[in-house]
Amino acid sequence: MRCNVHQRVCLAQANTLQLPCVAEYFAAPQTLSQLRQRLAQARKAGWPVTVLGGGSNVLLPEFLPGLTVTPAMQQWWLETGENEVHLHVGAGVAWHPLVMEMAARGLWGIENLALIPGHCGAAPIQNIGAYGVELADVLEAVQVMDILSGKLRWLTHAQCEFGYRDSIFKRALANRVVITRLVMRLTRTPAPRLGYGDLAARLGKQPTALEVAQAVSDIRREKLPDPQELANAGSFFKNPLVSAERAERLRGKYPSLPSFPQADGRVKLAAGWLIEQCGLKGRRSGAFGVHERQALVLVHFGGGTRKELLEVAAWVSGEVEATFDVALEPEPRFIG
């Protein structure tokens, strides 16, 4: 089986924001051998390498020089124990169908992460999270291939240096490795986590993993636009983390401010609430705007560029900072 390199590939449909982008060269290797060959070809030709997953949480430039690689390893399998199950999954597996498959099998651990778009290989980069659960809660190891040498190695959970929407793959290992496989630890023991949002109100006292995943999916569909119908990258801003003292002062001024204490003593604020209080929900500027149902989501109506999107994002974050003196950070990764 060959993995061809294609020239001048349009990536507008390969990113959920549908930003215009052309890759100078593009390949989608399905095996480790194919990936190693394409990386060697890039080294020989002197091409820079960009790794692109499902395109659900990235901001692409109008042109990507060199080789753009989308890992397309589709295999997954289970190593079963008495109670714990280790899930091995290739980087090219779509995340949401995998979550639903595991939930249908009665395996707990990632059901709260249902309906998050994208591929599994990108999940550790952002340490994806939703409804009180993060990938870091279940991830045990990540297999990576070094872009310069083609060598494989494994990173443990600790070596991934996970944080809130953060990991070593956004810092020390950015643009240095390709994620090829994940190992996640799931369990057969029911362990519903229903303390976030209105999740508990939709479920009985002893829901199944599949019922939790379906409830999360229903809530997300009600609040978030489908990227297939209206281009977006999901939550555009991170929920800001502030000190406990700062959060208390803000709650004194804004009693309805949603806030969530963190293990490190800081408090997470709801960025969407902050944006909505500034009167920006449903507002539009040119080709981009704030979604009418979820203020945390910036949407693309078509015909816009990354530069224009960033101008709208700066406008939104500027309004929040002027009102609450709280800075918002973009959640999607900037590529190129």
C-alpha positions in Angstrom: 0.0 0.0 0.0 1.4 3.4 -1.0 1.0 6.8 0.5 1.2 9.4 -2.2 2.2 13.0 -1.7 -0.2 15.4 -3.4 0.6 19.0 -4.4 -1.4 22.2 -3.9 -4.1 20.6 -1.8 -7.0 22.8 -0.6 -7.6 22.4 3.2 -10.7 24.6 3.5 -12.8 21.6 4.1 -10.1 20.0 6.3 -10.6 22.5 9.1 -14.0 23.0 10.9 -13.7 26.8 10.7 -13.4 26.4 6.9 -10.6 29.0 6.7 -9.0 29.1 3.3 -5.7 27.3 3.2 -3.6 25.5 0.6 -1.0 23.0 1.5 2.1 23.0 -0.7 2.4 19.2 -0.3 0.0 16.8 1.6 0.1 13.2 2.7 -2.2 11.0 4.9 0.0 8.0 6.0 -2.0 5.0 7.3 0.9 3.1 8.8 4.0 3.9 10.8 6.2 2.9 7.9 4.4 5.2 5.5 4.7 8.1 8.0 8.4 7.4 8.5 8.9 7.4 4.7 7.1 10.7 4.2 9.0 12.4 7.0 12.3 11.1 5.4 11.1 12.6 2.1 10.5 15.9 3.7 13.9 15.9 5.4 15.6 15.1 2.1 13.7 17.9 0.2 14.2 20.4 3.0 10.4 20.8 3.6 9.0 22.0 6.9 6.5 19.6 8.3 3.0 20.5 9.7 0.9 17.9 11.4 -2.9 18.3 11.0 -5.5 16.1 12.6 -9.2 16.5 12.1 -8.9 20.3 11.9 -11.4 20.9 14.6 -9.4 23.1 16.9 -6.9 24.9 14.7 -6.5 28.2 12.9 -4.9 27.6 9.5 -3.0 30.2 7.5 -3.8 30.8 3.8 -0.7 28.8 2.7 1.2 26.0 4.4 4.7 25.5 2.9 6.3 22.2 2.9 4.6 18.9 3.8 1.3 18.8 5.7 0.8 15.3 7.3 -2.6 14.0 8.5 -1.9 10.7 10.4 -4.6 8.2 9.3 -3.9 5.2 11.5 -7.3 3.7 12.0 -6.7 0.7 14.2 -7.9 0.4 17.8 -8.0 -2.6 20.2 -8.7 -3.4 23.9 -6.5 -5.1 26.4 -8.9 -6.4 29.0 -8.2 -7.1 32.6 -10.5 -8.1 35.5 -12.0 -4.7 35.9 -9.7 -2.2 34.0 -9.5 -2.1 30.3 -6.7 -0.5 28.3 -7.8 1.1 25.0 -5.1 1.4 22.3 -6.2 3.7 19.5 -4.5 5.0 16.4 -4.1 8.7 15.8 -6.5 8.8 12.8 -9.5 7.3 14.6 -12.4 9.8 14.9 -12.9 10.7 18.6 -16.7 10.8 19.0 -17.6 7.4 17.3 -14.9 5.9 19.6 -16.5 7.4 22.7 -19.9 6.0 21.7 -18.5 2.6 21.0 -16.8 2.4 24.4 -19.9 3.6 26.2 -22.0 1.1 24.3 -19.7 -1.6 25.6 -20.3 -0.4 29.1 -16.7 1.0 29.6 -16.4 4.1 31.7 -14.0 7.0 31.5 -14.5 9.1 28.3 -18.3 9.2 28.1 -18.4 12.9 29.2 -16.2 13.7 26.2 -18.8 12.7 23.7 -19.4 14.8 20.5 -16.1 16.5 20.7 -15.0 16.6 17.0 -11.6 15.7 15.7 -9.2 12.8 15.6 -7.7 10.9 18.6 -4.2 12.0 17.8 -5.0 15.6 18.5 -6.7 14.9 21.8 -3.6 15.0 24.0 -2.3 18.2 22.4 -5.2 20.2 23.8 -5.9 17.9 26.7 -9.5 17.9 25.5 -12.1 18.3 28.2 -15.9 18.7 28.8 -18.4 18.3 31.7 -15.8 18.0 34.4 -13.6 15.4 32.7 -10.3 15.8 30.8 -8.4 13.4 28.6 -5.6 13.5 31.3 -8.0 11.7 33.7 -7.7 8.5 31.6 -4.7 8.7 29.4 -1.8 6.5 30.3 0.7 6.8 27.5 1.2 8.4 24.1 3.3 7.0 21.2 5.1 9.6 19.1 7.4 9.6 16.1 10.2 12.2 16.0 9.9 14.4 12.9 13.6 14.7 12.4 14.8 11.2 13.1 11.7 9.0 12.4 12.2 7.2 15.7 9.3 6.0 17.9 9.1 6.5 21.6 6.4 6.4 24.4 5.6 9.2 26.7 4.0 8.5 30.1 1.1 10.5 31.5 3.6 12.5 33.6 5.9 13.2 30.7 2.9 14.7 28.8 2.8 17.6 31.3 -0.9 18.0 31.1 -2.6 21.2 32.2 -5.9 23.0 31.5 -6.1 22.8 27.7 -2.4 22.4 27.7 0.3 19.8 27.3 4.0 19.3 26.3 2.8 19.0 22.7 2.0 22.7 22.7 5.3 23.6 24.2 8.6 21.7 24.2 7.4 19.1 21.7 5.5 21.5 19.4 6.4 20.8 15.8 8.9 18.1 16.9 6.8 14.9 17.0 3.8 13.3 15.4 1.4 11.6 17.8 0.7 8.1 16.4 -1.2 6.1 19.2 -2.8 6.7 22.6 -3.4 4.3 25.5 -6.3 5.1 27.7 -7.4 3.4 30.9 -11.1 2.6 31.1 -13.1 0.7 33.7 -16.2 -1.6 33.9 -17.1 -0.1 37.3 -19.8 2.5 36.9 -18.3 5.9 37.6 -20.7 8.6 36.4 -19.4 12.2 36.8 -22.5 14.4 36.7 -21.6 17.4 38.7 -21.1 19.8 35.8 -23.9 21.8 34.2 -27.3 20.3 33.9 -26.1 16.8 33.2 -27.4 15.2 36.4 -30.9 16.6 35.9 -31.2 14.7 32.6 -30.2 11.3 34.0 -31.5 8.9 36.6 -29.6 7.9 39.7 -27.7 5.0 38.1 -27.2 5.9 34.4 -25.3 3.7 32.0 -22.1 5.0 30.3 -24.1 5.1 27.1 -26.9 7.2 28.7 -24.3 9.7 29.9 -22.7 9.9 26.5 -26.0 10.4 24.8 -27.1 13.1 27.4 -23.8 15.0 26.8 -24.3 14.8 23.1 -27.9 16.1 23.4 -26.7 19.1 25.5 -23.9 19.9 23.1 -26.2 19.7 20.1 -28.6 22.1 21.9 -25.9 24.6 22.7 -23.3 24.3 20.0 -23.6 24.7 16.2 -22.8 21.8 14.0 -19.6 22.5 12.1 -21.1 20.8 9.1 -23.9 23.4 9.0 -22.1 26.5 10.4 -18.3 26.6 10.4 -16.7 26.9 13.9 -14.0 25.5 16.0 -16.1 24.9 19.1 -15.1 26.9 22.2 -12.9 29.7 20.9 -11.8 31.0 24.3 -10.4 29.1 27.3 -12.3 29.5 30.6 -10.0 31.9 32.5 -8.4 30.9 35.7 -8.1 33.5 38.4 -7.1 33.5 42.1 -9.7 32.7 44.7 -9.5 36.2 46.0 -10.1 37.6 42.6 -13.0 35.3 42.0 -14.6 36.4 45.3 -14.3 40.0 44.4 -16.0 39.4 41.1 -18.8 37.4 42.7 -19.4 40.2 45.1 -20.0 42.5 42.1 -21.6 39.9 39.9 -23.4 37.3 42.1 -24.6 35.1 39.2 -21.1 34.7 37.9 -20.5 30.9 37.3 -17.2 29.8 39.0 -15.6 26.4 39.6 -12.9 26.0 42.3 -9.8 24.0 41.0 -7.5 21.6 42.8 -4.6 24.2 42.8 -6.7 26.8 44.6 -7.5 28.9 41.6 -11.1 29.4 40.3 -12.2 28.8 36.7 -14.7 31.3 35.4 -17.1 30.8 32.5 -15.8 32.7 29.5 -19.1 32.3 27.7 -21.0 34.0 30.6 -18.5 36.9 30.5 -18.9 37.4 26.8 -22.7 37.2 27.0 -22.8 39.8 29.8 -21.0 42.2 27.4 -23.9 42.0 25.1 -22.0 40.2 22.4 -24.1 37.1 22.0 -25.3 36.9 18.4 -23.2 39.9 17.3 -21.6 39.7 13.9 -18.7 41.6 12.3 -18.2 40.8 8.6 -17.7 37.1 7.9 -17.5 36.1 11.6 -19.6 36.5 14.7 -20.5 35.3 18.2 -22.9 32.4 18.0 -26.5 33.2 19.0 -26.9 30.3 21.4 -23.4 29.9 22.8 -21.3 33.0 23.3 -18.1 31.0 23.7 -18.2 30.0 20.0 -17.1 32.2 17.1 -18.7 31.2 13.8 -17.7 31.7 10.2 -20.4 32.6 7.8 -18.2 32.2 4.8 -15.6 34.2 2.8 -13.5 35.3 5.7 -9.8 35.0 6.5 -7.8 34.1 9.6 -6.8 37.8 9.9 -10.4 38.9 10.0 -11.2 36.1 12.5 -8.5 37.3 14.9 -9.7 40.8 14.6 -13.2 39.7 15.8 -11.6 37.6 18.6 -9.6 40.6 19.7 -12.7 42.7 19.8 -14.6 40.1 21.9 -11.7 39.6 24.4 -11.2 43.4 24.6 -14.8 44.0 25.6 -14.5 41.3 28.3 -11.3 42.8 29.7 -12.7 46.3 29.7 -15.8 45.1 31.6 -14.4 42.5 34.0 -10.6 43.1 33.9 -10.3 39.4 32.9 -8.1 38.4 30.0 -9.4 35.7 27.6 -7.0 33.4 25.7 -7.9 31.6 22.4 -8.3 27.9 22.7 -7.6 26.8 19.1 -4.0 26.2 18.1 -2.3 28.5 15.6 -0.7 26.6 12.8 1.8 28.1 10.4 
